[in-house]
Each structure stands twice: as structure tokens, then as C-alpha cells.
Amino acid sequence: MTDDVTKDSNGNILADGDSVTLIKDLKVKGSGGVTLKRGTLVKNIRLTGDTDEIEANVDKVRGLVLRTEFVKKA
């Protein structure tokens, strides 16, 4: 049985358009030293083909791919 459901760090199911909050400070590679702080709200996420990753746009970074282990549903 394959589980193709994308879940956040707490096990909540994520869907396209959901908002999530970061649970850890994350350094963004290739962005010139931008660090996203814990508690940052990321709106309007998009699911990818990988259940461990989501796509999002943040203030300074467009087309950002986030691991679901670092986010919780807002």
C-alpha cells in the first residue's frame, strides 16, 4: 500500500493553497545568505510529486522548495 498523502511535521494532511509555519530556522541555499526564521508564515503552498516536499513563495525567495519535516499547518 502506498501512502501518497503529504503531511506536516505533526502528521496533519497538507493540501494545495494551505498556509504553513516554519518550526526551525532555515538557511536558503543559493539566495545570498537569506535565512528564514522559525515562526515564519508561508501562505499558498503547492504540493509536488514528492510527499516530503512542498513548493512555496516567501518574501525574498520565489520557487522555494521546503521539506515537510520543517513545517506545521497554520
C-alpha positions in Angstrom: 0.0 0.0 0.0 1.4 3.4 -1.0 0.7 6.5 1.1 0.7 9.4 -1.3 -0.6 11.9 1.2 1.6 14.9 2.1 1.8 15.5 5.8 3.4 18.2 8.0 5.7 17.5 11.0 2.7 16.9 13.3 1.0 14.5 10.8 -1.6 16.9 9.6 -2.6 16.4 5.9 -1.5 19.3 3.7 -3.3 20.4 0.5 -2.7 23.0 -2.3 -3.3 26.5 -1.0 -2.7 25.8 2.7 -0.6 28.0 4.9 2.2 26.6 7.0 4.6 27.9 9.7 8.3 27.1 9.9 9.3 25.2 13.0 13.1 25.8 12.6 15.4 28.5 11.2 16.3 27.5 7.7 19.2 28.8 5.6 18.2 29.1 2.0 20.9 27.8 -0.4 21.7 29.9 -3.4 19.9 33.0 -2.1 22.8 35.1 -1.0 22.6 34.3 2.7 18.9 34.6 3.3 17.7 32.8 6.5 14.0 32.1 7.1 13.2 32.4 10.8 11.2 29.9 12.9 7.6 31.0 13.0 7.6 32.5 9.5 4.1 32.1 7.9 4.2 30.7 4.4 1.0 31.1 2.5 -0.5 29.3 -0.5 1.8 26.3 -0.7 1.8 23.9 -3.7 2.2 20.2 -3.5 4.9 18.5 -5.5 5.1 14.9 -6.8 7.3 14.1 -3.7 5.3 13.7 -0.4 8.3 15.0 1.6 8.5 18.4 -0.2 6.3 21.4 -0.9 6.8 24.5 -3.1 6.2 28.0 -1.8 6.9 31.7 -2.4 8.3 33.7 0.5 9.0 37.5 0.6 12.6 37.3 -0.6 12.6 33.8 -2.3 10.5 32.6 -5.2 10.0 29.0 -6.1 11.3 27.7 -2.7 11.1 24.0 -2.0 10.6 23.2 1.6 10.9 19.8 3.4 7.6 18.9 5.2 9.6 17.9 8.3 10.3 21.6 8.9 6.7 22.9 8.7 3.4 22.7 10.6 0.0 23.6 9.3 -1.1 27.0 10.3 
